[in-house]
């Protein structure tokens, strides 16, 4: 049997890069995609058998062209996403909402549609959608991001229904507070003080490796086992808006 292939979006940093390392350790040949070609190229050089392909998941023509270059796909990790802004509904910038919807929802749609034939042909395909606890509950200042992640959650639930009986399973992983190098910094437009305040006093937020470990576990279950939805939070976080912070 040929080496199983996993396509990972948003693989240039954070959870995507950590997942690439984890799946390589599990014996997968990983195909790394992200807009920042230099980063995924450098990562591919350190992972045996890895391949890098610069890709914007919101560009459907580019996604289709990428799909045509693949000889097989067994696993699709829809990781590309992100948050922009933390403004209330009354003053939020519609452009931020549009950006979040295009990446977190339409990006998942483009990649899934383009690779679904190959995933089905594999006889044992997995579509994994990385959503967020924001997909399951709201919080002040998070309306745009929550709306986008609710959309990703709806895609996962609906796709699972539509593929019932087909050799493709649909897994959703919904992380809570994860401290990575870029997520909060991007959300607050480079304001380091605001980004750091998100994690202030939290002894151990999740790391990218924690989430990658969860993804690795889920996709390596026996083919008949489907992890429909797995919510993972740090112990200090009881909900999106209740977090224990040390003085």
Secondary structure, DSSP 8 states (H G I E B T S, - for coil): ----EEEESSTTSHHHHHHHHHHHHTT-EEEEEES-HHHHHHHHHHSTT-EEEE--TT-HHHHHHHHTT-S--SEEEE----------TTT--HHHHHHHHIIIIIHHHHHHHHHHHHHHHTTSEEEEEE--GGGT---TT-HHHHHHHHHHHHHHHHHHHHTTTSSEEEEEEEE-SB--SSHHHHHTTT-HHHHHHHTTT-TT-B-HHHHHHHHHHHHTS-TT----EEEE--TTEEETTEE----
